[in-house]
């Protein structure tokens, strides 16, 4: 009974999330954070950022990838299949219907105005979640990571640098930082002696 | 049957090579579907992009459903969709397996500590590009103040304030901004 409920929740919540991923895969971030980090408390914020990093550096759609990792994290391969199903069902159903009524849909003025309004709302939703996450990074008081965040942002917005390249470089920075911290620590221990 | 296998394989390929998400997969979709198989015309290809912008879900899945339906009805749509997500499923499961197994190792932790701030930066960048698209009606590189869509900016500010002030479900804000869009754009 308990198990069934978890699978049902996984399917239904990813179904709902997917239903609202207008305007690109990143919309999944604020929606997933609200549902799985804040409401259900099934995953931690840090973990979610890791999942997104994996999702965006792998082939395939961001929303699909993120759901697969989420399902796998919570309930293994079976969980991944349920979240995958939940994520692909809304577009599959909607597109199949829309492709029949396409001409009507394309010329419907109300649909167009609604989408225009939603685009502004979606950007507010994404930028708001970035605010919250950036504050967490800044609170960590590691200047190298605050700088890294700023540089990747600028690199992407202004210079349009390849995402995969920036992800690899950031991973390298994190790795080097760990080495440096290690050396510092061992020096401190020696100094203490 | 042969058509279904072909649908599956072609969308498997699209899924496999669409790294970087969304519109990165468009050139490949165009090449395989318009030029390779002739399943869809160039106009239909453009239609897929428009529909994708108007409906939720990743463009690769939208394309799979659209083309699948056209070629072989609902079974076609389902097979094409499964094809487009199979590579993700395999690759992501392998990476997840290693991530959850080794994430507590010191150097993996180090790698992840660098990825987190970078991810925040990238999501921020995605937010900015959607905002500029909304404020300047799709012409991203034209920051002409006279062409600014004030209604869009207004909806953005209202949504942002509500999100920061109250712990409201983002889905409600998105729906609310859609309704506000219909009202304001009809009035002004």
HADDOCK unambig.tbl for C-alpha pairs under 7 A between the chains (distance, minus, plus):
assign (segid A and resid 18 and name CA) (segid B and resid 56 and name CA) 6.79 0.50 0.50
assign (segid A and resid 18 and name CA) (segid B and resid 57 and name CA) 6.20 0.50 0.50
assign (segid A and resid 19 and name CA) (segid B and resid 56 and name CA) 5.69 0.50 0.50
assign (segid A and resid 20 and name CA) (segid B and resid 56 and name CA) 5.80 0.50 0.50
assign (segid A and resid 20 and name CA) (segid B and resid 171 and name CA) 6.90 0.50 0.50
assign (segid A and resid 21 and name CA) (segid B and resid 56 and name CA) 5.00 0.50 0.50
assign (segid A and resid 21 and name CA) (segid B and resid 57 and name CA) 5.65 0.50 0.50
assign (segid A and resid 22 and name CA) (segid B and resid 55 and name CA) 6.37 0.50 0.50
assign (segid A and resid 22 and name CA) (segid B and resid 56 and name CA) 4.44 0.50 0.50
assign (segid A and resid 22 and name CA) (segid B and resid 57 and name CA) 6.52 0.50 0.50
assign (segid A and resid 23 and name CA) (segid B and resid 53 and name CA) 6.38 0.50 0.50
assign (segid A and resid 24 and name CA) (segid B and resid 22 and name CA) 6.53 0.50 0.50
assign (segid A and resid 24 and name CA) (segid B and resid 58 and name CA) 6.73 0.50 0.50
assign (segid A and resid 25 and name CA) (segid B and resid 58 and name CA) 6.65 0.50 0.50
assign (segid A and resid 26 and name CA) (segid B and resid 123 and name CA) 6.54 0.50 0.50
assign (segid A and resid 26 and name CA) (segid B and resid 126 and name CA) 6.94 0.50 0.50
assign (segid A and resid 31 and name CA) (segid B and resid 170 and name CA) 6.41 0.50 0.50
assign (segid A and resid 34 and name CA) (segid B and resid 169 and name CA) 6.96 0.50 0.50
assign (segid A and resid 49 and name CA) (segid B and resid 116 and name CA) 5.62 0.50 0.50
assign (segid A and resid 49 and name CA) (segid B and resid 119 and name CA) 6.66 0.50 0.50
assign (segid A and resid 50 and name CA) (segid B and resid 112 and name CA) 6.59 0.50 0.50
assign (segid A and resid 50 and name CA) (segid B and resid 116 and name CA) 6.41 0.50 0.50
assign (segid A and resid 53 and name CA) (segid B and resid 115 and name CA) 6.51 0.50 0.50
assign (segid A and resid 53 and name CA) (segid B and resid 119 and name CA) 5.99 0.50 0.50
assign (segid A and resid 56 and name CA) (segid B and resid 20 and name CA) 6.31 0.50 0.50
assign (segid A and resid 57 and name CA) (segid B and resid 20 and name CA) 6.79 0.50 0.50
assign (segid A and resid 58 and name CA) (segid B and resid 19 and name CA) 6.20 0.50 0.50
assign (segid A and resid 59 and name CA) (segid B and resid 15 and name CA) 6.70 0.50 0.50
assign (segid A and resid 59 and name CA) (segid B and resid 16 and name CA) 5.55 0.50 0.50
assign (segid A and resid 59 and name CA) (segid B and resid 17 and name CA) 6.15 0.50 0.50
assign (segid A and resid 59 and name CA) (segid B and resid 18 and name CA) 5.45 0.50 0.50
assign (segid A and resid 59 and name CA) (segid B and resid 19 and name CA) 4.19 0.50 0.50
assign (segid A and resid 59 and name CA) (segid B and resid 88 and name CA) 6.14 0.50 0.50
assign (segid A and resid 60 and name CA) (segid B and resid 15 and name CA) 5.09 0.50 0.50
assign (segid A and resid 60 and name CA) (segid B and resid 16 and name CA) 6.30 0.50 0.50
assign (segid A and resid 60 and name CA) (segid B and resid 18 and name CA) 5.36 0.50 0.50
assign (segid A and resid 60 and name CA) (segid B and resid 19 and name CA) 5.93 0.50 0.50
assign (segid A and resid 60 and name CA) (segid B and resid 21 and name CA) 6.28 0.50 0.50
assign (segid A and resid 60 and name CA) (segid B and resid 88 and name CA) 5.44 0.50 0.50
assign (segid A and resid 61 and name CA) (segid B and resid 21 and name CA) 5.14 0.50 0.50
assign (segid A and resid 61 and name CA) (segid B and resid 22 and name CA) 6.51 0.50 0.50
assign (segid A and resid 61 and name CA) (segid B and resid 58 and name CA) 5.93 0.50 0.50
assign (segid A and resid 62 and name CA) (segid B and resid 21 and name CA) 6.03 0.50 0.50
assign (segid A and resid 65 and name CA) (segid B and resid 88 and name CA) 6.21 0.50 0.50
assign (segid A and resid 65 and name CA) (segid B and resid 92 and name CA) 6.59 0.50 0.50
assign (segid A and resid 68 and name CA) (segid B and resid 89 and name CA) 6.73 0.50 0.50
assign (segid A and resid 68 and name CA) (segid B and resid 92 and name CA) 6.99 0.50 0.50
assign (segid A and resid 69 and name CA) (segid B and resid 92 and name CA) 6.69 0.50 0.50
assign (segid A and resid 69 and name CA) (segid B and resid 96 and name CA) 6.18 0.50 0.50
assign (segid A and resid 91 and name CA) (segid B and resid 56 and name CA) 6.13 0.50 0.50
assign (segid A and resid 91 and name CA) (segid B and resid 57 and name CA) 5.20 0.50 0.50
assign (segid A and resid 91 and name CA) (segid B and resid 61 and name CA) 6.88 0.50 0.50
assign (segid A and resid 91 and name CA) (segid B and resid 62 and name CA) 6.13 0.50 0.50
assign (segid A and resid 92 and name CA) (segid B and resid 62 and name CA) 6.88 0.50 0.50
assign (segid A and resid 92 and name CA) (segid B and resid 65 and name CA) 5.52 0.50 0.50
assign (segid A and resid 95 and name CA) (segid B and resid 62 and name CA) 6.24 0.50 0.50
assign (segid A and resid 95 and name CA) (segid B and resid 65 and name CA) 6.06 0.50 0.50
assign (segid A and resid 95 and name CA) (segid B and resid 66 and name CA) 6.11 0.50 0.50
assign (segid A and resid 96 and name CA) (segid B and resid 65 and name CA) 6.17 0.50 0.50
assign (segid A and resid 96 and name CA) (segid B and resid 66 and name CA) 6.35 0.50 0.50
assign (segid A and resid 96 and name CA) (segid B and resid 69 and name CA) 6.47 0.50 0.50
assign (segid A and resid 99 and name CA) (segid B and resid 66 and name CA) 6.31 0.50 0.50
assign (segid A and resid 110 and name CA) (segid B and resid 182 and name CA) 6.30 0.50 0.50
assign (segid A and resid 113 and name CA) (segid B and resid 181 and name CA) 5.67 0.50 0.50
assign (segid A and resid 113 and name CA) (segid B and resid 182 and name CA) 4.96 0.50 0.50
assign (segid A and resid 113 and name CA) (segid B and resid 185 and name CA) 6.58 0.50 0.50
assign (segid A and resid 114 and name CA) (segid B and resid 178 and name CA) 4.26 0.50 0.50
assign (segid A and resid 114 and name CA) (segid B and resid 179 and name CA) 6.06 0.50 0.50
assign (segid A and resid 114 and name CA) (segid B and resid 181 and name CA) 5.25 0.50 0.50
assign (segid A and resid 114 and name CA) (segid B and resid 182 and name CA) 5.09 0.50 0.50
assign (segid A and resid 115 and name CA) (segid B and resid 54 and name CA) 6.74 0.50 0.50
assign (segid A and resid 115 and name CA) (segid B and resid 178 and name CA) 6.09 0.50 0.50
assign (segid A and resid 116 and name CA) (segid B and resid 134 and name CA) 6.99 0.50 0.50
assign (segid A and resid 116 and name CA) (segid B and resid 181 and name CA) 6.36 0.50 0.50
assign (segid A and resid 117 and name CA) (segid B and resid 152 and name CA) 6.41 0.50 0.50
assign (segid A and resid 117 and name CA) (segid B and resid 155 and name CA) 6.91 0.50 0.50
assign (segid A and resid 117 and name CA) (segid B and resid 177 and name CA) 5.21 0.50 0.50
assign (segid A and resid 117 and name CA) (segid B and resid 178 and name CA) 4.57 0.50 0.50
assign (segid A and resid 117 and name CA) (segid B and resid 180 and name CA) 6.44 0.50 0.50
assign (segid A and resid 117 and name CA) (segid B and resid 181 and name CA) 3.86 0.50 0.50
assign (segid A and resid 118 and name CA) (segid B and resid 174 and name CA) 5.57 0.50 0.50
assign (segid A and resid 118 and name CA) (segid B and resid 175 and name CA) 6.85 0.50 0.50
assign (segid A and resid 118 and name CA) (segid B and resid 177 and name CA) 5.07 0.50 0.50
assign (segid A and resid 118 and name CA) (segid B and resid 178 and name CA) 4.39 0.50 0.50
assign (segid A and resid 119 and name CA) (segid B and resid 134 and name CA) 5.76 0.50 0.50
assign (segid A and resid 120 and name CA) (segid B and resid 131 and name CA) 6.16 0.50 0.50
assign (segid A and resid 120 and name CA) (segid B and resid 134 and name CA) 5.57 0.50 0.50
assign (segid A and resid 120 and name CA) (segid B and resid 152 and name CA) 5.60 0.50 0.50
assign (segid A and resid 120 and name CA) (segid B and resid 155 and name CA) 6.08 0.50 0.50
assign (segid A and resid 120 and name CA) (segid B and resid 156 and name CA) 4.94 0.50 0.50
assign (segid A and resid 121 and name CA) (segid B and resid 155 and name CA) 6.49 0.50 0.50
assign (segid A and resid 121 and name CA) (segid B and resid 156 and name CA) 5.52 0.50 0.50
assign (segid A and resid 121 and name CA) (segid B and resid 159 and name CA) 5.83 0.50 0.50
assign (segid A and resid 121 and name CA) (segid B and resid 173 and name CA) 6.52 0.50 0.50
assign (segid A and resid 121 and name CA) (segid B and resid 174 and name CA) 5.15 0.50 0.50
assign (segid A and resid 121 and name CA) (segid B and resid 177 and name CA) 5.21 0.50 0.50
assign (segid A and resid 122 and name CA) (segid B and resid 174 and name CA) 5.91 0.50 0.50
assign (segid A and resid 123 and name CA) (segid B and resid 127 and name CA) 5.11 0.50 0.50
assign (segid A and resid 123 and name CA) (segid B and resid 130 and name CA) 5.61 0.50 0.50
assign (segid A and resid 123 and name CA) (segid B and resid 131 and name CA) 5.11 0.50 0.50
assign (segid A and resid 124 and name CA) (segid B and resid 156 and name CA) 5.52 0.50 0.50
assign (segid A and resid 124 and name CA) (segid B and resid 159 and name CA) 6.01 0.50 0.50
assign (segid A and resid 124 and name CA) (segid B and resid 160 and name CA) 5.09 0.50 0.50
assign (segid A and resid 125 and name CA) (segid B and resid 160 and name CA) 6.93 0.50 0.50
assign (segid A and resid 125 and name CA) (segid B and resid 170 and name CA) 6.19 0.50 0.50
assign (segid A and resid 126 and name CA) (segid B and resid 127 and name CA) 5.33 0.50 0.50
assign (segid A and resid 127 and name CA) (segid B and resid 124 and name CA) 6.10 0.50 0.50
assign (segid A and resid 127 and name CA) (segid B and resid 127 and name CA) 5.36 0.50 0.50
assign (segid A and resid 128 and name CA) (segid B and resid 160 and name CA) 6.50 0.50 0.50
assign (segid A and resid 128 and name CA) (segid B and resid 163 and name CA) 6.87 0.50 0.50
assign (segid A and resid 128 and name CA) (segid B and resid 164 and name CA) 6.92 0.50 0.50
assign (segid A and resid 130 and name CA) (segid B and resid 120 and name CA) 6.20 0.50 0.50
assign (segid A and resid 130 and name CA) (segid B and resid 123 and name CA) 6.73 0.50 0.50
assign (segid A and resid 130 and name CA) (segid B and resid 124 and name CA) 5.68 0.50 0.50
assign (segid A and resid 133 and name CA) (segid B and resid 120 and name CA) 6.67 0.50 0.50
assign (segid A and resid 134 and name CA) (segid B and resid 120 and name CA) 6.59 0.50 0.50
assign (segid A and resid 137 and name CA) (segid B and resid 117 and name CA) 6.69 0.50 0.50
assign (segid A and resid 145 and name CA) (segid B and resid 114 and name CA) 6.74 0.50 0.50
assign (segid A and resid 145 and name CA) (segid B and resid 117 and name CA) 6.01 0.50 0.50
assign (segid A and resid 146 and name CA) (segid B and resid 117 and name CA) 6.95 0.50 0.50
assign (segid A and resid 148 and name CA) (segid B and resid 117 and name CA) 6.47 0.50 0.50
assign (segid A and resid 148 and name CA) (segid B and resid 118 and name CA) 6.39 0.50 0.50
assign (segid A and resid 149 and name CA) (segid B and resid 117 and name CA) 4.62 0.50 0.50
assign (segid A and resid 149 and name CA) (segid B and resid 118 and name CA) 4.99 0.50 0.50
assign (segid A and resid 149 and name CA) (segid B and resid 120 and name CA) 6.58 0.50 0.50
assign (segid A and resid 149 and name CA) (segid B and resid 121 and name CA) 4.97 0.50 0.50
assign (segid A and resid 150 and name CA) (segid B and resid 121 and name CA) 6.40 0.50 0.50
assign (segid A and resid 152 and name CA) (segid B and resid 118 and name CA) 5.73 0.50 0.50
assign (segid A and resid 152 and name CA) (segid B and resid 121 and name CA) 5.37 0.50 0.50
assign (segid A and resid 152 and name CA) (segid B and resid 122 and name CA) 6.57 0.50 0.50
assign (segid A and resid 153 and name CA) (segid B and resid 121 and name CA) 4.22 0.50 0.50
assign (segid A and resid 153 and name CA) (segid B and resid 122 and name CA) 5.76 0.50 0.50
assign (segid A and resid 153 and name CA) (segid B and resid 124 and name CA) 6.54 0.50 0.50
assign (segid A and resid 153 and name CA) (segid B and resid 125 and name CA) 5.69 0.50 0.50
assign (segid A and resid 156 and name CA) (segid B and resid 122 and name CA) 6.74 0.50 0.50
assign (segid A and resid 156 and name CA) (segid B and resid 125 and name CA) 6.11 0.50 0.50
assign (segid A and resid 157 and name CA) (segid B and resid 125 and name CA) 5.34 0.50 0.50
assign (segid A and resid 163 and name CA) (segid B and resid 20 and name CA) 6.99 0.50 0.50
assign (segid A and resid 167 and name CA) (segid B and resid 115 and name CA) 6.47 0.50 0.50
assign (segid A and resid 167 and name CA) (segid B and resid 118 and name CA) 6.76 0.50 0.50
assign (segid A and resid 170 and name CA) (segid B and resid 114 and name CA) 5.00 0.50 0.50
assign (segid A and resid 170 and name CA) (segid B and resid 115 and name CA) 5.57 0.50 0.50
assign (segid A and resid 170 and name CA) (segid B and resid 118 and name CA) 6.35 0.50 0.50
assign (segid A and resid 171 and name CA) (segid B and resid 111 and name CA) 4.49 0.50 0.50
assign (segid A and resid 171 and name CA) (segid B and resid 112 and name CA) 6.59 0.50 0.50
assign (segid A and resid 171 and name CA) (segid B and resid 114 and name CA) 5.06 0.50 0.50
assign (segid A and resid 171 and name CA) (segid B and resid 115 and name CA) 5.44 0.50 0.50
assign (segid A and resid 172 and name CA) (segid B and resid 111 and name CA) 6.54 0.50 0.50
assign (segid A and resid 173 and name CA) (segid B and resid 114 and name CA) 5.94 0.50 0.50
assign (segid A and resid 174 and name CA) (segid B and resid 110 and name CA) 4.80 0.50 0.50
assign (segid A and resid 174 and name CA) (segid B and resid 111 and name CA) 4.67 0.50 0.50
assign (segid A and resid 174 and name CA) (segid B and resid 112 and name CA) 6.82 0.50 0.50
assign (segid A and resid 174 and name CA) (segid B and resid 113 and name CA) 5.50 0.50 0.50
assign (segid A and resid 174 and name CA) (segid B and resid 114 and name CA) 3.93 0.50 0.50
assign (segid A and resid 175 and name CA) (segid B and resid 107 and name CA) 6.14 0.50 0.50
assign (segid A and resid 175 and name CA) (segid B and resid 110 and name CA) 4.72 0.50 0.50
assign (segid A and resid 175 and name CA) (segid B and resid 111 and name CA) 4.89 0.50 0.50
assign (segid A and resid 178 and name CA) (segid B and resid 107 and name CA) 6.75 0.50 0.50
assign (segid A and resid 178 and name CA) (segid B and resid 110 and name CA) 5.30 0.50 0.50
